[in-house]
Amino acid sequence: MNKVELVVDSKATLGEGPVWDHKQSWLYWVDILGKKIHRYDPITQINSSVDVEHYVGAIAIRESGCLIAALDDGFYLVDFESGQKTFINDPEEERKHNRFNDGKCDPAGRFWAGTMEIDAKKPNGALYCVDVDFQVRKVLDDVTISNGLAWSPDYRSMYYIDTPTQQIVAFDYDLERGEISNKKVVITVPIEDGSPDGMTIDEEGMLWVAYWNGSKVVRWNPQTQQPIDIIHIPAINVTSCVFGGSNLDELYVTTARTGLSEEQLKSHPLSGGVFRVKTEVRGTISARFKGSR
């Protein structure tokens, strides 16, 4: 039985995008609608935050310092201590009703992040990649809610979720060029179980998928297309997860309160919190953005 522990009773509106800083042993995460980037220190148990004044869909740690972030008006470098933002690029300047959602770095240090309409009704989003030279390119179009990303331990596959499809797809991945090809569906989630949101991957190549409206994280084998394990989370909308801890055997899980009724919040009062689960397998390191200029 996996013991689920509440580590931050943050009551975040839309907690998302957890990233583990393996050098400092800190957990970064965001509250998208709360417009905040958070940093949790497991040693002191202190959670600090910075208000970025924009919806913040995803972040990654930059190798040379500070963070890279996907906000509702484009990509920025963000200094967590001061809150100072440095603009990089807005690839959707003309799409005023869109915002960035989930994202993370690939093993080569590129930052990938996708967009969605704020009301999430039409496939007007896309998936972008910020290369280490800070050039931004569109990789996928016609996305409704761009969500979970993960790369296989051998770097040959990239997994991706567009939530309303109820699918996890795999692409062949060219690590040197940062290019994807040969899309195929590897997992289909029954709608009655919830919807696939953010995800991470362990050292065995198994996917850990957060279920929006599903109160759980499910470990999947993408090769056999079978679920292996289920971790029940005391929140209805489970948004994402990442491995952390000194041995990368602690799964940190983010959740959300948005969209829940008063009755649901009463029955799930810890919604919007960050949880931690000790696992029997090790995860993979959160890759860092290697762009410098």
FIKE-209594 format. One record per residue (C-alpha): residue number from 1; residue in three letters; x, y, z. Coordinates in steps of 0.25 Angstrom, whole numbers, plus 5000, padded with zeros to 4 digits. Layout:
! residues N
<kolti><num>NUM</num><residu>Ala</residu><east>X</east><north>Y</north><up>Z</up></kolti>
...
***
This chain:
! residues 293
<kolti><num>1</num><residu>Met</residu><east>5000</east><north>5000</north><up>5000</up></kolti>
<kolti><num>2</num><residu>Asn</residu><east>5006</east><north>5014</north><up>4996</up></kolti>
<kolti><num>3</num><residu>Lys</residu><east>5005</east><north>5024</north><up>5007</up></kolti>
<kolti><num>4</num><residu>Val</residu><east>5000</east><north>5037</north><up>5002</up></kolti>
<kolti><num>5</num><residu>Glu</residu><east>5005</east><north>5049</north><up>5010</up></kolti>
<kolti><num>6</num><residu>Leu</residu><east>5001</east><north>5064</north><up>5009</up></kolti>
<kolti><num>7</num><residu>Val</residu><east>5013</east><north>5072</north><up>5009</up></kolti>
<kolti><num>8</num><residu>Val</residu><east>5007</east><north>5086</north><up>5005</up></kolti>
<kolti><num>9</num><residu>Asp</residu><east>4993</east><north>5089</north><up>5008</up></kolti>
<kolti><num>10</num><residu>Ser</residu><east>4993</east><north>5100</north><up>4998</up></kolti>
<kolti><num>11</num><residu>Lys</residu><east>4979</east><north>5100</north><up>4993</up></kolti>
<kolti><num>12</num><residu>Ala</residu><east>4984</east><north>5104</north><up>4980</up></kolti>
<kolti><num>13</num><residu>Thr</residu><east>4974</east><north>5107</north><up>4969</up></kolti>
<kolti><num>14</num><residu>Leu</residu><east>4981</east><north>5100</north><up>4958</up></kolti>
<kolti><num>15</num><residu>Gly</residu><east>4994</east><north>5093</north><up>4964</up></kolti>
<kolti><num>16</num><residu>Glu</residu><east>5002</east><north>5088</north><up>4953</up></kolti>
<kolti><num>17</num><residu>Gly</residu><east>5016</east><north>5086</north><up>4946</up></kolti>
<kolti><num>18</num><residu>Pro</residu><east>5025</east><north>5080</north><up>4958</up></kolti>
<kolti><num>19</num><residu>Val</residu><east>5040</east><north>5080</north><up>4955</up></kolti>
<kolti><num>20</num><residu>Trp</residu><east>5050</east><north>5074</north><up>4964</up></kolti>
<kolti><num>21</num><residu>Asp</residu><east>5063</east><north>5082</north><up>4966</up></kolti>
<kolti><num>22</num><residu>His</residu><east>5073</east><north>5070</north><up>4969</up></kolti>
<kolti><num>23</num><residu>Lys</residu><east>5084</east><north>5080</north><up>4972</up></kolti>
<kolti><num>24</num><residu>Gln</residu><east>5077</east><north>5088</north><up>4983</up></kolti>
<kolti><num>25</num><residu>Ser</residu><east>5067</east><north>5077</north><up>4987</up></kolti>
<kolti><num>26</num><residu>Trp</residu><east>5055</east><north>5086</north><up>4984</up></kolti>
<kolti><num>27</num><residu>Leu</residu><east>5042</east><north>5084</north><up>4978</up></kolti>
<kolti><num>28</num><residu>Tyr</residu><east>5037</east><north>5095</north><up>4968</up></kolti>
<kolti><num>29</num><residu>Trp</residu><east>5023</east><north>5095</north><up>4964</up></kolti>
<kolti><num>30</num><residu>Val</residu><east>5012</east><north>5105</north><up>4959</up></kolti>
<kolti><num>31</num><residu>Asp</residu><east>4998</east><north>5110</north><up>4962</up></kolti>
<kolti><num>32</num><residu>Ile</residu><east>4994</east><north>5113</north><up>4947</up></kolti>
<kolti><num>33</num><residu>Leu</residu><east>4982</east><north>5121</north><up>4951</up></kolti>
<kolti><num>34</num><residu>Gly</residu><east>4988</east><north>5127</north><up>4963</up></kolti>
<kolti><num>35</num><residu>Lys</residu><east>4999</east><north>5133</north><up>4955</up></kolti>
<kolti><num>36</num><residu>Lys</residu><east>5010</east><north>5128</north><up>4964</up></kolti>
<kolti><num>37</num><residu>Ile</residu><east>5022</east><north>5119</north><up>4964</up></kolti>
<kolti><num>38</num><residu>His</residu><east>5025</east><north>5112</north><up>4977</up></kolti>
<kolti><num>39</num><residu>Arg</residu><east>5037</east><north>5105</north><up>4983</up></kolti>
<kolti><num>40</num><residu>Tyr</residu><east>5036</east><north>5095</north><up>4994</up></kolti>
<kolti><num>41</num><residu>Asp</residu><east>5048</east><north>5091</north><up>5003</up></kolti>
<kolti><num>42</num><residu>Pro</residu><east>5045</east><north>5077</north><up>5008</up></kolti>
<kolti><num>43</num><residu>Ile</residu><east>5056</east><north>5079</north><up>5019</up></kolti>
<kolti><num>44</num><residu>Thr</residu><east>5050</east><north>5092</north><up>5025</up></kolti>
<kolti><num>45</num><residu>Gln</residu><east>5036</east><north>5089</north><up>5020</up></kolti>
<kolti><num>46</num><residu>Ile</residu><east>5035</east><north>5103</north><up>5016</up></kolti>
<kolti><num>47</num><residu>Asn</residu><east>5027</east><north>5106</north><up>5003</up></kolti>
<kolti><num>48</num><residu>Ser</residu><east>5031</east><north>5120</north><up>4997</up></kolti>
<kolti><num>49</num><residu>Ser</residu><east>5025</east><north>5126</north><up>4984</up></kolti>
<kolti><num>50</num><residu>Val</residu><east>5027</east><north>5138</north><up>4974</up></kolti>
<kolti><num>51</num><residu>Asp</residu><east>5015</east><north>5145</north><up>4967</up></kolti>
<kolti><num>52</num><residu>Val</residu><east>5018</east><north>5145</north><up>4952</up></kolti>
<kolti><num>53</num><residu>Glu</residu><east>5005</east><north>5153</north><up>4949</up></kolti>
<kolti><num>54</num><residu>His</residu><east>5001</east><north>5144</north><up>4938</up></kolti>
<kolti><num>55</num><residu>Tyr</residu><east>4996</east><north>5130</north><up>4936</up></kolti>
<kolti><num>56</num><residu>Val</residu><east>5008</east><north>5121</north><up>4937</up></kolti>
<kolti><num>57</num><residu>Gly</residu><east>5007</east><north>5108</north><up>4930</up></kolti>
<kolti><num>58</num><residu>Ala</residu><east>5020</east><north>5102</north><up>4932</up></kolti>
<kolti><num>59</num><residu>Ile</residu><east>5034</east><north>5104</north><up>4937</up></kolti>
<kolti><num>60</num><residu>Ala</residu><east>5048</east><north>5097</north><up>4936</up></kolti>
<kolti><num>61</num><residu>Ile</residu><east>5061</east><north>5100</north><up>4943</up></kolti>
<kolti><num>62</num><residu>Arg</residu><east>5071</east><north>5107</north><up>4935</up></kolti>
<kolti><num>63</num><residu>Glu</residu><east>5085</east><north>5100</north><up>4935</up></kolti>
<kolti><num>64</num><residu>Ser</residu><east>5092</east><north>5114</north><up>4937</up></kolti>
<kolti><num>65</num><residu>Gly</residu><east>5082</east><north>5119</north><up>4947</up></kolti>
<kolti><num>66</num><residu>Cys</residu><east>5068</east><north>5124</north><up>4949</up></kolti>
<kolti><num>67</num><residu>Leu</residu><east>5056</east><north>5118</north><up>4942</up></kolti>
<kolti><num>68</num><residu>Ile</residu><east>5050</east><north>5117</north><up>4928</up></kolti>
<kolti><num>69</num><residu>Ala</residu><east>5035</east><north>5119</north><up>4929</up></kolti>
<kolti><num>70</num><residu>Ala</residu><east>5023</east><north>5118</north><up>4919</up></kolti>
<kolti><num>71</num><residu>Leu</residu><east>5013</east><north>5129</north><up>4923</up></kolti>
<kolti><num>72</num><residu>Asp</residu><east>5000</east><north>5133</north><up>4916</up></kolti>
<kolti><num>73</num><residu>Asp</residu><east>5008</east><north>5143</north><up>4907</up></kolti>
<kolti><num>74</num><residu>Gly</residu><east>5020</east><north>5135</north><up>4903</up></kolti>
<kolti><num>75</num><residu>Phe</residu><east>5033</east><north>5129</north><up>4908</up></kolti>
<kolti><num>76</num><residu>Tyr</residu><east>5041</east><north>5136</north><up>4919</up></kolti>
<kolti><num>77</num><residu>Leu</residu><east>5053</east><north>5135</north><up>4928</up></kolti>
<kolti><num>78</num><residu>Val</residu><east>5049</east><north>5137</north><up>4942</up></kolti>
<kolti><num>79</num><residu>Asp</residu><east>5058</east><north>5140</north><up>4955</up></kolti>
<kolti><num>80</num><residu>Phe</residu><east>5050</east><north>5133</north><up>4966</up></kolti>
<kolti><num>81</num><residu>Glu</residu><east>5057</east><north>5141</north><up>4977</up></kolti>
<kolti><num>82</num><residu>Ser</residu><east>5054</east><north>5155</north><up>4971</up></kolti>
<kolti><num>83</num><residu>Gly</residu><east>5042</east><north>5151</north><up>4962</up></kolti>
<kolti><num>84</num><residu>Gln</residu><east>5049</east><north>5158</north><up>4950</up></kolti>
<kolti><num>85</num><residu>Lys</residu><east>5044</east><north>5154</north><up>4936</up></kolti>
<kolti><num>86</num><residu>Thr</residu><east>5052</east><north>5154</north><up>4924</up></kolti>
<kolti><num>87</num><residu>Phe</residu><east>5044</east><north>5152</north><up>4911</up></kolti>
<kolti><num>88</num><residu>Ile</residu><east>5048</east><north>5142</north><up>4901</up></kolti>
<kolti><num>89</num><residu>Asn</residu><east>5037</east><north>5140</north><up>4890</up></kolti>
<kolti><num>90</num><residu>Asp</residu><east>5022</east><north>5139</north><up>4889</up></kolti>
<kolti><num>91</num><residu>Pro</residu><east>5019</east><north>5130</north><up>4878</up></kolti>
<kolti><num>92</num><residu>Glu</residu><east>5004</east><north>5132</north><up>4879</up></kolti>
<kolti><num>93</num><residu>Glu</residu><east>5003</east><north>5147</north><up>4880</up></kolti>
<kolti><num>94</num><residu>Glu</residu><east>4991</east><north>5147</north><up>4871</up></kolti>
<kolti><num>95</num><residu>Arg</residu><east>4984</east><north>5136</north><up>4879</up></kolti>
<kolti><num>96</num><residu>Lys</residu><east>4979</east><north>5145</north><up>4890</up></kolti>
<kolti><num>97</num><residu>His</residu><east>4970</east><north>5134</north><up>4896</up></kolti>
<kolti><num>98</num><residu>Asn</residu><east>4981</east><north>5124</north><up>4898</up></kolti>
<kolti><num>99</num><residu>Arg</residu><east>4990</east><north>5121</north><up>4909</up></kolti>
<kolti><num>100</num><residu>Phe</residu><east>5002</east><north>5112</north><up>4911</up></kolti>
<kolti><num>101</num><residu>Asn</residu><east>4999</east><north>5099</north><up>4919</up></kolti>
<kolti><num>102</num><residu>Asp</residu><east>5008</east><north>5088</north><up>4923</up></kolti>
<kolti><num>103</num><residu>Gly</residu><east>5023</east><north>5087</north><up>4918</up></kolti>
<kolti><num>104</num><residu>Lys</residu><east>5037</east><north>5081</north><up>4922</up></kolti>
<kolti><num>105</num><residu>Cys</residu><east>5051</east><north>5080</north><up>4917</up></kolti>
<kolti><num>106</num><residu>Asp</residu><east>5056</east><north>5068</north><up>4908</up></kolti>
<kolti><num>107</num><residu>Pro</residu><east>5069</east><north>5061</north><up>4911</up></kolti>
<kolti><num>108</num><residu>Ala</residu><east>5077</east><north>5070</north><up>4902</up></kolti>
<kolti><num>109</num><residu>Gly</residu><east>5072</east><north>5082</north><up>4910</up></kolti>
<kolti><num>110</num><residu>Arg</residu><east>5061</east><north>5088</north><up>4901</up></kolti>
<kolti><num>111</num><residu>Phe</residu><east>5049</east><north>5093</north><up>4907</up></kolti>
<kolti><num>112</num><residu>Trp</residu><east>5036</east><north>5088</north><up>4901</up></kolti>
<kolti><num>113</num><residu>Ala</residu><east>5022</east><north>5094</north><up>4905</up></kolti>
<kolti><num>114</num><residu>Gly</residu><east>5008</east><north>5094</north><up>4899</up></kolti>
<kolti><num>115</num><residu>Thr</residu><east>4996</east><north>5103</north><up>4898</up></kolti>
<kolti><num>116</num><residu>Met</residu><east>4981</east><north>5103</north><up>4900</up></kolti>
<kolti><num>117</num><residu>Glu</residu><east>4969</east><north>5112</north><up>4898</up></kolti>
<kolti><num>118</num><residu>Ile</residu><east>4966</east><north>5117</north><up>4912</up></kolti>
<kolti><num>119</num><residu>Asp</residu><east>4952</east><north>5111</north><up>4911</up></kolti>
<kolti><num>120</num><residu>Ala</residu><east>4958</east><north>5098</north><up>4905</up></kolti>
<kolti><num>121</num><residu>Lys</residu><east>4947</east><north>5096</north><up>4895</up></kolti>
<kolti><num>122</num><residu>Lys</residu><east>4954</east><north>5096</north><up>4882</up></kolti>
<kolti><num>123</num><residu>Pro</residu><east>4967</east><north>5090</north><up>4876</up></kolti>
<kolti><num>124</num><residu>Asn</residu><east>4974</east><north>5103</north><up>4875</up></kolti>
<kolti><num>125</num><residu>Gly</residu><east>4986</east><north>5100</north><up>4883</up></kolti>
<kolti><num>126</num><residu>Ala</residu><east>5000</east><north>5095</north><up>4879</up></kolti>
<kolti><num>127</num><residu>Leu</residu><east>5012</east><north>5089</north><up>4884</up></kolti>
<kolti><num>128</num><residu>Tyr</residu><east>5025</east><north>5098</north><up>4884</up></kolti>
<kolti><num>129</num><residu>Cys</residu><east>5040</east><north>5095</north><up>4886</up></kolti>
<kolti><num>130</num><residu>Val</residu><east>5050</east><north>5106</north><up>4891</up></kolti>
<kolti><num>131</num><residu>Asp</residu><east>5064</east><north>5101</north><up>4886</up></kolti>
<kolti><num>132</num><residu>Val</residu><east>5076</east><north>5104</north><up>4894</up></kolti>
<kolti><num>133</num><residu>Asp</residu><east>5079</east><north>5116</north><up>4884</up></kolti>
<kolti><num>134</num><residu>Phe</residu><east>5066</east><north>5122</north><up>4889</up></kolti>
<kolti><num>135</num><residu>Gln</residu><east>5059</east><north>5120</north><up>4875</up></kolti>
<kolti><num>136</num><residu>Val</residu><east>5045</east><north>5115</north><up>4877</up></kolti>
<kolti><num>137</num><residu>Arg</residu><east>5038</east><north>5106</north><up>4867</up></kolti>
<kolti><num>138</num><residu>Lys</residu><east>5024</east><north>5100</north><up>4866</up></kolti>
<kolti><num>139</num><residu>Val</residu><east>5024</east><north>5084</north><up>4866</up></kolti>
<kolti><num>140</num><residu>Leu</residu><east>5010</east><north>5081</north><up>4867</up></kolti>
<kolti><num>141</num><residu>Asp</residu><east>4997</east><north>5088</north><up>4863</up></kolti>
<kolti><num>142</num><residu>Asp</residu><east>4982</east><north>5086</north><up>4865</up></kolti>
<kolti><num>143</num><residu>Val</residu><east>4983</east><north>5083</north><up>4880</up></kolti>
<kolti><num>144</num><residu>Thr</residu><east>4972</east><north>5085</north><up>4890</up></kolti>
<kolti><num>145</num><residu>Ile</residu><east>4979</east><north>5083</north><up>4904</up></kolti>
<kolti><num>146</num><residu>Ser</residu><east>4994</east><north>5081</north><up>4902</up></kolti>
<kolti><num>147</num><residu>Asn</residu><east>4998</east><north>5073</north><up>4914</up></kolti>
<kolti><num>148</num><residu>Gly</residu><east>5007</east><north>5062</north><up>4919</up></kolti>
<kolti><num>149</num><residu>Leu</residu><east>5021</east><north>5060</north><up>4913</up></kolti>
<kolti><num>150</num><residu>Ala</residu><east>5032</east><north>5050</north><up>4916</up></kolti>
<kolti><num>151</num><residu>Trp</residu><east>5044</east><north>5044</north><up>4909</up></kolti>
<kolti><num>152</num><residu>Ser</residu><east>5048</east><north>5029</north><up>4910</up></kolti>
<kolti><num>153</num><residu>Pro</residu><east>5061</east><north>5025</north><up>4918</up></kolti>
<kolti><num>154</num><residu>Asp</residu><east>5067</east><north>5022</north><up>4904</up></kolti>
<kolti><num>155</num><residu>Tyr</residu><east>5063</east><north>5036</north><up>4899</up></kolti>
<kolti><num>156</num><residu>Arg</residu><east>5057</east><north>5029</north><up>4886</up></kolti>
<kolti><num>157</num><residu>Ser</residu><east>5042</east><north>5032</north><up>4889</up></kolti>
<kolti><num>158</num><residu>Met</residu><east>5034</east><north>5044</north><up>4894</up></kolti>
<kolti><num>159</num><residu>Tyr</residu><east>5021</east><north>5042</north><up>4900</up></kolti>
<kolti><num>160</num><residu>Tyr</residu><east>5010</east><north>5053</north><up>4899</up></kolti>
<kolti><num>161</num><residu>Ile</residu><east>4996</east><north>5056</north><up>4904</up></kolti>
<kolti><num>162</num><residu>Asp</residu><east>4985</east><north>5064</north><up>4898</up></kolti>
<kolti><num>163</num><residu>Thr</residu><east>4975</east><north>5062</north><up>4909</up></kolti>
<kolti><num>164</num><residu>Pro</residu><east>4962</east><north>5062</north><up>4902</up></kolti>
<kolti><num>165</num><residu>Thr</residu><east>4967</east><north>5051</north><up>4893</up></kolti>
<kolti><num>166</num><residu>Gln</residu><east>4967</east><north>5042</north><up>4905</up></kolti>
<kolti><num>167</num><residu>Gln</residu><east>4980</east><north>5036</north><up>4899</up></kolti>
<kolti><num>168</num><residu>Ile</residu><east>4995</east><north>5036</north><up>4902</up></kolti>
<kolti><num>169</num><residu>Val</residu><east>5003</east><north>5036</north><up>4889</up></kolti>
<kolti><num>170</num><residu>Ala</residu><east>5017</east><north>5032</north><up>4886</up></kolti>
<kolti><num>171</num><residu>Phe</residu><east>5026</east><north>5038</north><up>4875</up></kolti>
<kolti><num>172</num><residu>Asp</residu><east>5040</east><north>5033</north><up>4871</up></kolti>
<kolti><num>173</num><residu>Tyr</residu><east>5049</east><north>5044</north><up>4876</up></kolti>
<kolti><num>174</num><residu>Asp</residu><east>5062</east><north>5049</north><up>4870</up></kolti>
<kolti><num>175</num><residu>Leu</residu><east>5070</east><north>5054</north><up>4882</up></kolti>
<kolti><num>176</num><residu>Glu</residu><east>5080</east><north>5061</north><up>4873</up></kolti>
<kolti><num>177</num><residu>Arg</residu><east>5071</east><north>5069</north><up>4865</up></kolti>
<kolti><num>178</num><residu>Gly</residu><east>5059</east><north>5070</north><up>4875</up></kolti>
<kolti><num>179</num><residu>Glu</residu><east>5049</east><north>5065</north><up>4865</up></kolti>
<kolti><num>180</num><residu>Ile</residu><east>5038</east><north>5055</north><up>4866</up></kolti>
<kolti><num>181</num><residu>Ser</residu><east>5032</east><north>5045</north><up>4856</up></kolti>
<kolti><num>182</num><residu>Asn</residu><east>5023</east><north>5033</north><up>4854</up></kolti>
<kolti><num>183</num><residu>Lys</residu><east>5012</east><north>5036</north><up>4864</up></kolti>
<kolti><num>184</num><residu>Lys</residu><east>5005</east><north>5024</north><up>4870</up></kolti>
<kolti><num>185</num><residu>Val</residu><east>4994</east><north>5023</north><up>4881</up></kolti>
<kolti><num>186</num><residu>Val</residu><east>5000</east><north>5014</north><up>4893</up></kolti>
<kolti><num>187</num><residu>Ile</residu><east>4990</east><north>5016</north><up>4904</up></kolti>
<kolti><num>188</num><residu>Thr</residu><east>4975</east><north>5020</north><up>4903</up></kolti>
<kolti><num>189</num><residu>Val</residu><east>4969</east><north>5024</north><up>4917</up></kolti>
<kolti><num>190</num><residu>Pro</residu><east>4954</east><north>5020</north><up>4919</up></kolti>
<kolti><num>191</num><residu>Ile</residu><east>4946</east><north>5033</north><up>4921</up></kolti>
<kolti><num>192</num><residu>Glu</residu><east>4939</east><north>5028</north><up>4933</up></kolti>
<kolti><num>193</num><residu>Asp</residu><east>4953</east><north>5027</north><up>4940</up></kolti>
<kolti><num>194</num><residu>Gly</residu><east>4956</east><north>5042</north><up>4938</up></kolti>
<kolti><num>195</num><residu>Ser</residu><east>4965</east><north>5049</north><up>4928</up></kolti>
<kolti><num>196</num><residu>Pro</residu><east>4980</east><north>5048</north><up>4926</up></kolti>
<kolti><num>197</num><residu>Asp</residu><east>4987</east><north>5061</north><up>4930</up></kolti>
<kolti><num>198</num><residu>Gly</residu><east>5002</east><north>5062</north><up>4934</up></kolti>
<kolti><num>199</num><residu>Met</residu><east>5011</east><north>5050</north><up>4935</up></kolti>
<kolti><num>200</num><residu>Thr</residu><east>5026</east><north>5046</north><up>4938</up></kolti>
<kolti><num>201</num><residu>Ile</residu><east>5034</east><north>5034</north><up>4935</up></kolti>
<kolti><num>202</num><residu>Asp</residu><east>5042</east><north>5024</north><up>4944</up></kolti>
<kolti><num>203</num><residu>Glu</residu><east>5056</east><north>5018</north><up>4941</up></kolti>
<kolti><num>204</num><residu>Glu</residu><east>5049</east><north>5005</north><up>4936</up></kolti>
<kolti><num>205</num><residu>Gly</residu><east>5041</east><north>5013</north><up>4925</up></kolti>
<kolti><num>206</num><residu>Met</residu><east>5028</east><north>5012</north><up>4932</up></kolti>
<kolti><num>207</num><residu>Leu</residu><east>5019</east><north>5025</north><up>4931</up></kolti>
<kolti><num>208</num><residu>Trp</residu><east>5012</east><north>5031</north><up>4943</up></kolti>
<kolti><num>209</num><residu>Val</residu><east>5000</east><north>5038</north><up>4939</up></kolti>
<kolti><num>210</num><residu>Ala</residu><east>4991</east><north>5048</north><up>4947</up></kolti>
<kolti><num>211</num><residu>Tyr</residu><east>4976</east><north>5047</north><up>4945</up></kolti>
<kolti><num>212</num><residu>Trp</residu><east>4968</east><north>5059</north><up>4945</up></kolti>
<kolti><num>213</num><residu>Asn</residu><east>4954</east><north>5056</north><up>4951</up></kolti>
<kolti><num>214</num><residu>Gly</residu><east>4960</east><north>5043</north><up>4954</up></kolti>
<kolti><num>215</num><residu>Ser</residu><east>4966</east><north>5044</north><up>4968</up></kolti>
<kolti><num>216</num><residu>Lys</residu><east>4978</east><north>5036</north><up>4965</up></kolti>
<kolti><num>217</num><residu>Val</residu><east>4992</east><north>5034</north><up>4958</up></kolti>
<kolti><num>218</num><residu>Val</residu><east>4993</east><north>5021</north><up>4950</up></kolti>
<kolti><num>219</num><residu>Arg</residu><east>5006</east><north>5014</north><up>4946</up></kolti>
<kolti><num>220</num><residu>Trp</residu><east>5005</east><north>5009</north><up>4932</up></kolti>
<kolti><num>221</num><residu>Asn</residu><east>5014</east><north>5000</north><up>4923</up></kolti>
<kolti><num>222</num><residu>Pro</residu><east>5014</east><north>5007</north><up>4910</up></kolti>
<kolti><num>223</num><residu>Gln</residu><east>5019</east><north>4994</north><up>4903</up></kolti>
<kolti><num>224</num><residu>Thr</residu><east>5009</east><north>4985</north><up>4908</up></kolti>
<kolti><num>225</num><residu>Gln</residu><east>4998</east><north>4996</north><up>4909</up></kolti>
<kolti><num>226</num><residu>Gln</residu><east>4994</east><north>4991</north><up>4922</up></kolti>
<kolti><num>227</num><residu>Pro</residu><east>4993</east><north>4998</north><up>4936</up></kolti>
<kolti><num>228</num><residu>Ile</residu><east>5002</east><north>4993</north><up>4946</up></kolti>
<kolti><num>229</num><residu>Asp</residu><east>4999</east><north>5001</north><up>4959</up></kolti>
<kolti><num>230</num><residu>Ile</residu><east>4989</east><north>5011</north><up>4964</up></kolti>
<kolti><num>231</num><residu>Ile</residu><east>4992</east><north>5022</north><up>4975</up></kolti>
<kolti><num>232</num><residu>His</residu><east>4979</east><north>5028</north><up>4980</up></kolti>
<kolti><num>233</num><residu>Ile</residu><east>4980</east><north>5043</north><up>4984</up></kolti>
<kolti><num>234</num><residu>Pro</residu><east>4970</east><north>5050</north><up>4993</up></kolti>
<kolti><num>235</num><residu>Ala</residu><east>4967</east><north>5061</north><up>4982</up></kolti>
<kolti><num>236</num><residu>Ile</residu><east>4958</east><north>5059</north><up>4970</up></kolti>
<kolti><num>237</num><residu>Asn</residu><east>4966</east><north>5067</north><up>4960</up></kolti>
<kolti><num>238</num><residu>Val</residu><east>4980</east><north>5061</north><up>4960</up></kolti>
<kolti><num>239</num><residu>Thr</residu><east>4989</east><north>5069</north><up>4951</up></kolti>
<kolti><num>240</num><residu>Ser</residu><east>5003</east><north>5064</north><up>4950</up></kolti>
<kolti><num>241</num><residu>Cys</residu><east>5015</east><north>5057</north><up>4957</up></kolti>
<kolti><num>242</num><residu>Val</residu><east>5030</east><north>5057</north><up>4957</up></kolti>
<kolti><num>243</num><residu>Phe</residu><east>5040</east><north>5048</north><up>4964</up></kolti>
<kolti><num>244</num><residu>Gly</residu><east>5049</east><north>5055</north><up>4975</up></kolti>
<kolti><num>245</num><residu>Gly</residu><east>5056</east><north>5052</north><up>4988</up></kolti>
<kolti><num>246</num><residu>Ser</residu><east>5071</east><north>5048</north><up>4989</up></kolti>
<kolti><num>247</num><residu>Asn</residu><east>5068</east><north>5035</north><up>4983</up></kolti>
<kolti><num>248</num><residu>Leu</residu><east>5058</east><north>5039</north><up>4973</up></kolti>
<kolti><num>249</num><residu>Asp</residu><east>5048</east><north>5030</north><up>4980</up></kolti>
<kolti><num>250</num><residu>Glu</residu><east>5038</east><north>5040</north><up>4985</up></kolti>
<kolti><num>251</num><residu>Leu</residu><east>5027</east><north>5044</north><up>4975</up></kolti>
<kolti><num>252</num><residu>Tyr</residu><east>5022</east><north>5058</north><up>4977</up></kolti>
<kolti><num>253</num><residu>Val</residu><east>5007</east><north>5060</north><up>4972</up></kolti>
<kolti><num>254</num><residu>Thr</residu><east>5000</east><north>5073</north><up>4969</up></kolti>
<kolti><num>255</num><residu>Thr</residu><east>4985</east><north>5075</north><up>4970</up></kolti>
<kolti><num>256</num><residu>Ala</residu><east>4975</east><north>5086</north><up>4967</up></kolti>
<kolti><num>257</num><residu>Arg</residu><east>4962</east><north>5092</north><up>4973</up></kolti>
<kolti><num>258</num><residu>Thr</residu><east>4957</east><north>5099</north><up>4960</up></kolti>
<kolti><num>259</num><residu>Gly</residu><east>4943</east><north>5094</north><up>4955</up></kolti>
<kolti><num>260</num><residu>Leu</residu><east>4939</east><north>5087</north><up>4968</up></kolti>
<kolti><num>261</num><residu>Ser</residu><east>4926</east><north>5089</north><up>4975</up></kolti>
<kolti><num>262</num><residu>Glu</residu><east>4925</east><north>5093</north><up>4989</up></kolti>
<kolti><num>263</num><residu>Glu</residu><east>4920</east><north>5079</north><up>4992</up></kolti>
<kolti><num>264</num><residu>Gln</residu><east>4932</east><north>5073</north><up>4985</up></kolti>
<kolti><num>265</num><residu>Leu</residu><east>4942</east><north>5083</north><up>4993</up></kolti>
<kolti><num>266</num><residu>Lys</residu><east>4935</east><north>5078</north><up>5006</up></kolti>
<kolti><num>267</num><residu>Ser</residu><east>4937</east><north>5064</north><up>5003</up></kolti>
<kolti><num>268</num><residu>His</residu><east>4952</east><north>5066</north><up>4997</up></kolti>
<kolti><num>269</num><residu>Pro</residu><east>4957</east><north>5078</north><up>5006</up></kolti>
<kolti><num>270</num><residu>Leu</residu><east>4971</east><north>5075</north><up>5002</up></kolti>
<kolti><num>271</num><residu>Ser</residu><east>4969</east><north>5078</north><up>4988</up></kolti>
<kolti><num>272</num><residu>Gly</residu><east>4979</east><north>5088</north><up>4983</up></kolti>
<kolti><num>273</num><residu>Gly</residu><east>4990</east><north>5082</north><up>4992</up></kolti>
<kolti><num>274</num><residu>Val</residu><east>5003</east><north>5075</north><up>4988</up></kolti>
<kolti><num>275</num><residu>Phe</residu><east>5005</east><north>5061</north><up>4992</up></kolti>
<kolti><num>276</num><residu>Arg</residu><east>5017</east><north>5052</north><up>4993</up></kolti>
<kolti><num>277</num><residu>Val</residu><east>5017</east><north>5036</north><up>4992</up></kolti>
<kolti><num>278</num><residu>Lys</residu><east>5029</east><north>5027</north><up>4994</up></kolti>
<kolti><num>279</num><residu>Thr</residu><east>5031</east><north>5018</north><up>4983</up></kolti>
<kolti><num>280</num><residu>Glu</residu><east>5038</east><north>5005</north><up>4981</up></kolti>
<kolti><num>281</num><residu>Val</residu><east>5044</east><north>5009</north><up>4968</up></kolti>
<kolti><num>282</num><residu>Arg</residu><east>5053</east><north>5021</north><up>4964</up></kolti>
<kolti><num>283</num><residu>Gly</residu><east>5049</east><north>5032</north><up>4955</up></kolti>
<kolti><num>284</num><residu>Thr</residu><east>5057</east><north>5040</north><up>4945</up></kolti>
<kolti><num>285</num><residu>Ile</residu><east>5064</east><north>5054</north><up>4947</up></kolti>
<kolti><num>286</num><residu>Ser</residu><east>5056</east><north>5066</north><up>4943</up></kolti>
<kolti><num>287</num><residu>Ala</residu><east>5064</east><north>5071</north><up>4931</up></kolti>
<kolti><num>288</num><residu>Arg</residu><east>5069</east><north>5085</north><up>4931</up></kolti>
<kolti><num>289</num><residu>Phe</residu><east>5069</east><north>5096</north><up>4921</up></kolti>
<kolti><num>290</num><residu>Lys</residu><east>5082</east><north>5098</north><up>4914</up></kolti>
<kolti><num>291</num><residu>Gly</residu><east>5080</east><north>5111</north><up>4907</up></kolti>
<kolti><num>292</num><residu>Ser</residu><east>5090</east><north>5122</north><up>4910</up></kolti>
<kolti><num>293</num><residu>Arg</residu><east>5092</east><north>5136</north><up>4904</up></kolti>
***
